[in-house]
Amino acid sequence: MQTIYDKVDRPTQNALDRIWLTIERLNLTAKNPRDILALMDAEKLTHDTANQVEPIKKNTWKIYAQKARKAL
């Protein structure tokens, strides 16, 4: 994960930070990029779940999800 994080631009790092924060605070498990994508595909990482952790606009979450998918 750190290798991916170090290679992307700051907006993508922000997206990955927010996704990781959501995973940690909701006690979800993700050991690698594939796990994160699986959580997104299973709709366990959505705007609604991220919004439970910290308020986030729906459009911002959509952009974060797109950036994360592309990076991962």
C-alpha positions in Angstrom: 0.0 0.0 0.0 2.8 2.4 0.9 4.4 1.9 -2.6 1.1 2.9 -4.3 0.5 5.8 -1.9 4.0 7.2 -2.6 3.5 7.1 -6.4 0.2 9.0 -6.6 -0.6 12.7 -6.5 -1.8 14.5 -3.4 -5.6 14.4 -4.3 -5.3 10.6 -4.7 -3.4 10.3 -1.4 -6.3 12.2 0.3 -8.8 9.7 -1.2 -6.8 6.8 0.0 -6.4 8.4 3.5 -10.2 8.9 3.7 -10.9 5.3 2.6 -8.4 3.9 5.1 -9.8 6.0 7.9 -13.3 4.6 7.1 -12.0 1.0 7.0 -10.3 1.5 10.4 -13.1 3.3 12.2 -15.7 0.8 11.0 -13.5 -2.2 12.0 -13.4 -3.5 8.4 -10.5 -5.6 7.3 -8.3 -4.9 4.3 -4.8 -6.2 4.0 -4.1 -5.3 0.4 -5.5 -3.2 -2.5 -7.6 -6.2 -3.7 -9.3 -6.3 -0.2 -10.2 -2.6 -0.5 -11.6 -3.0 -3.9 -13.6 -6.0 -2.7 -15.1 -3.9 0.1 -16.1 -1.3 -2.4 -17.6 -3.9 -4.7 -19.5 -5.4 -1.8 -20.8 -1.9 -1.0 -19.2 -2.0 2.4 -17.3 1.2 1.5 -19.9 3.6 0.3 -20.8 7.3 0.8 -23.2 6.3 3.6 -20.5 4.3 5.5 -17.9 7.0 5.0 -20.4 9.6 6.1 -20.9 7.7 9.4 -17.2 8.2 10.2 -17.0 11.9 9.2 -19.3 14.0 7.1 -18.5 14.0 3.4 -20.3 15.2 0.4 -21.6 12.6 -1.9 -19.8 14.0 -4.9 -16.5 14.2 -3.0 -16.9 10.5 -2.0 -17.6 9.6 -5.6 -14.4 11.3 -6.7 -12.4 9.7 -3.9 -13.8 6.2 -4.9 -12.8 6.8 -8.5 -9.3 7.9 -7.6 -8.8 5.0 -5.3 -10.0 2.5 -7.9 -7.7 3.9 -10.5 -4.7 3.9 -8.1 -5.3 0.4 -6.7 
